[in-house]
Amino acid sequence: MKWYPGNKTLPESLTSLILGIAMTLPLAVFIVSCDNELVPYKNSPPVPVIYGVLDPSDSIFYVKLERTFSGDSDAMVLASDESKRYFVSVSARLDYLNNNNEVASINLVPMDLSEKQDGIFTSGRNLIYCGHKNDFTNNGDPDFLVKGQFELSLYIEDINQQIRCVTEIPSKPVFVEPKPGIPTKIFFSNETPYRIIFYRQSYYYYEVVILFKYFENLIDGSSEQKQIEFRTMYPPYNSPFPFNERWVEQHLTPQVFLNRIARQINTNEKVDSRRFSSIDFIIRKGNPDYYNYFHSVNADLSTEVRPQSNISNGMGVFTCFASTVSSGHTLNSAALYVLCNDSTTRHLKFVYP
């Protein structure tokens, strides 16, 4: 028998949900294959599916809870039934445990998100559980929410089931270049690419995110602030010294930079011009559970991969990231001129000041 994940789409960070960025949680639907005949499970008991990616720097913490479903109807019909996707009666609590085993707790309350992407699994209700960081009680701990663990506890009355999952809070990643708090003028060429430098430990998963911010000036005279992001992933790797740090350089050349902008910004007849604003660089450092989950749910369906999970009595992922931000960087006049006039991005109507 072979196990296959039913949905290979990795959801976006729950932090992004509050910013209106769409997220789709993969519902855990499994199919068992014996010989060449596909036989679906019908009327099997629901399994809790959890997606929680926390960042201690966020003001609100989010956890997504859904359930597997089965039945005799078409899968698309079943997915449109909200009673098949959500549990009715859930108690949720998030605990913070510092290195002295002192505990602070907040309750997570259900919340419907009004902005969501259209689609089979995102139409109707979009239910998450959230709690405010300020509701934690800090007893003067200088390392509050910096060192220690998060523990998620759920009691699902519908199926009389307790779920518990724990994740370590990783230390903040270290930027070498560009340094946080020191805005710079960005200049690069093919001979001298712009360098993003940070320290990396083999045990952890890293993401380098470049936020490109700009304004769209519309024909009707209004203006809207926009942003796009470029993301590079660094998976954990084997090392005899997994917590030793090593220097990593990521190079950004003009053509790569322009190509990414051209791919992500669409032409729009309502736009009169665009004006560059600033660039932020973000390093996110996460526990390997996130990468293992990402890798398993995006596996080729022809490969025998059972989705990775660190959830007891359920499935999914509960993990934590720490972030370091270097913000407020701008392009120098030469780089800005290239953005406005190069054939790759000229059609996007960026104006030179």
N, C-alpha and C positions, 0 to 999 in steps of 0.2 A: 504494500500500500504506500502511496505517496501523498504528502501533504502539500497543498499549494495555497499561497495567500490569494484572497479574492480581489483585493484592490491594491494596486501598487503605488498609489499616489501618497507621497509623504506630506503631511500637513505642515503649514507654516507655523512659526512660533506663535504661541497663544498671546505673547506680548503684543504681537502685531495686530491682533484682533481689535484692540481698543483704538488703533489708529485707522481702522477701516480696511485693513488688508485682508483679503478673503483667506479662509482656511478650510480645508476639507479633511476631516478625520477619516482614515481608512477603517471601514467597518470590517470586522473580522468574520468573513464568510469563508468557510472551508469546504472543499470538495475532495472526496476520497476517490482515488482511481484504482480499480482492481482490474488487471489485464488491460484491455482497451475500452472498457465500458465505464462511463462516468455515472456514479450513483450519488446523488446529493443526500445529505442528512435532512430529514423532515421532522418537524416538531421536536427538535432537540432543545434542551433547556438553555436559556440565554446565558451568555458569558459576558461579564463586565469588560468593557474596553476603555482604557484610560490613556489620555494624552496630557501630560503636564510637563512643561518646560519652564522652570523658574529662573529668574535673574534677580539676585538680592538688591540690585540698584533700582528695580521697578517699584512704583508706588502701589500697584495692585498686582496680586498674584491670581493666575487663572488656571483652572484644571477642567478638562473636557471629559465627560463621562457619557458613554453610549453603551449599547449592548448588541450582541450578535442576534440575528433573527433567522428563522427558517419557516417554511410552510409549503403548501401545495401550489400557491399562486406564482405568477411571474415575479422575478426578483425586483423589477422596476416598480411593480404594483406594491409589493411588500415594503419597499424602501420609502414609498410616499406616505405610509401610515406611521404617524408620529409615535403611536403607542408601541410600535415595533422597535423604535430606535432609542427610546428613553425609559428609564425607570421612573416610577411615580414618587416613591417615598425614600429619600436618601438623607442621611446625616453625614456631613463632611467636616473634617477638622484638619488644620495644618499646624504641626508643632515644629518649633525651632529648638534644637538641642545644642548648647554650646559645648566647648571642650571640658567643662566642669560638670557636665551632665545636668545642668540647670535647664528647665523647660519653660518656654513661653508658647502660648497657643492662641490661635484665632479660629473662629468658625468660618467656613466657606458657605456662601449663600447662593442659591440658583439665580441666574440672570439670563434674560433673553436678549440676544444681540439683534439690533434692528437692521444693521447693514451686513449683508452677506451675499455671496456670489450665487447666481442662479445655477441650478443643477439638481440632479436627482437626490443627492444626499445633503444639499444645502437649502432646499426650499422648505417653507414652513418654519417651524421653530428652530432656533439655533441656540441651544441651551448649554451654558457653561456654569461653573461654580467659581466664585471669586471672593477674595478677602483683601482688606487694606493693610498695608505694611504698618501704618501708624497704630493699628489696633494691637500690635504686639507690645508687651510690656518689657521695657529695657531697664534692668536694674544696675545701670552704670557700667555695663560690660563694654570695654573699649573695642572688643572684636565682635560686637553685636552684628549678626547677619553677615559677618566676614569669614569666620571660621566656624566649623561645626557641621550640623546636618539638618536637613528638612525631613520630616516624617509626615506622610499623608495617611489619614485614617478615614475609612468610609464604612458606614453600615447601610446596607441596602435591604430595607424591610421587605420589598417585593419578593425577594428570594431568600431572606433571612441569612444574609452572608456578610461577613466582615472582611474588609480588604485593608492591607497595610503595606506601604512601600516606603523605602528610605533612600535618600540620595545625599551624597557628600557635597558641601559647598566648596568648589575649587578656589584656590587663591587667584587673585587678579593677574591676568597676563601682563607682561612687561613690554611696552613700546620702547624701542631704541630710536627709531626714526619713523615718522615725524614725532617729536616729543609732545606729549599732552600739555595743553596750556600755553603753547608757543605757536601761534598762527604763522604760517610761512607763505611766501610766493612760490608757486609751483612752476618750475621750468624743467622740461625734459626734451631730449632729442633721441634719435635712433642710436647715436653714438653714446649718449649719456642718459639712460633711462632713469625715471624717478624711482627711488628705492624706498620700499616699505620694509623695515627691519624690526624683528621681534624675537624674543626668546621662546623656545618651544620645548616641552617635555614630551617624551614619546608616549607616555601613558594616556595623555589627554587628546581629545579631538579639538581642533581649532578651526575657526572661520575668520577670514579677513574680509571685511565689508567696506566698500567705498560708496559713500552716499554723495551723489552729484545733485546739487540743488540749483534750481533756476526758476525764473518767472516767465509765465506765458502772458503776453499782452494781446488781448483779444480785439477783434475789429470793433466791437461795440464799446470800446473804451475801458473795459474792466481788466483786471489783472489777477492771475491766480498763481500761487506758489506751488511748485511741483518738485518731486525728487524721484530719482531712479537709483538703483543700487547694483553694484557689481560684487559678486560673492565668490571667493575662492576657498575651497575646503582642504583641510590637512588632516587626514585620518590618523588614528593612533598607529604606531609601528613598533615592532619588536626591538628591544634593546636590553642588554644586560644591566643597564642602569636607567630604569624607566623614569626616574624623577630628576635626573640630571638635566640641566638646561643646555640647549645649543642654539647658536645664532642662525636665524633664517632670514634670507633676503627674498623679497618678491619684487620683480621689476615691472614697471609700467612704461611702455613705449608709446609714442604719439599715435601710431596706427592702431594699436590694440585699444587704446583709450577712445579714439574716434569711432572705431568699428562698434564698440559696445554701446556708445551713445546712439549711433545711427540705428542699431537693432532695437533699442528699447523705447525710443521716442518716435511716435507716429506723426505723419503729416496730418494737419488739421486745417481745413479751409477757414475756420473761424479764428485762427491765430494770425495776428498781424506781424508779430515778432516775438523773439525769446531773448531773455537776458540772463546771463550766468550770474549765480549768486555766490556759492561757496562749495567746498568739498570737506566732508568729514571722513575720517578713517576710524574704523572700529575693529578691535580684535576681540573675539569671543572664544572663551576656553571652556570646554564642557567635558563632562564625564563620558567614558567610552560607551555607556549604555545608549546614548543618543545615536552615535554612529552605528552601533550594532543593529539598532532598530531600523535606522535609515537604510542600511545595506540590505537587511532581510526583506523589508516590504517592497524594495525596488529590485529584487532579484528577478532574473529571467524565469518566466513560468516553466521553461523546460528544465530548470534546475531544481533539484530536491532541496529546498530551503524552508525550514519551519521558522516563522517569524520570531525574532528574539523578543524577550519580554523580561522585565524585572519586577513584575506585578505578582504578588501572591494572591491566589484565588481569582485571578483575572488575567488579562493580557494587555499589552500596550507598552508605554514607557513613562516613567516618572524620573526626571533628571534635572540637573541644575547647570547653568552657565554663569560665568563671571565675565564682565566686559570692561575694557579700557577704551576710552574715546579720545581721539585727538581731533579737535574740531576747528572750524573757522578758517580753513586754508583757501587761498584764492589762486587763480592762474595769473602768471605775469603777462605783460602786454604781448609778448611774442606767442605764448601758448594760446592766449585768447584770440589773437589774430588768426591762428591756424584753425581754431574751433569755428570761427565765423566764415572762413573763406575756403577751407579745404573742400575738395569735391565730395568727400565722404559725408560731410555734415552741412554743406552749404544750403541744401534744401530745407533744413530745419529752421532757418531764418534767425539764427543767433546774430545779434547786433554787436558791433564793436563800439565801446563807449567813446 
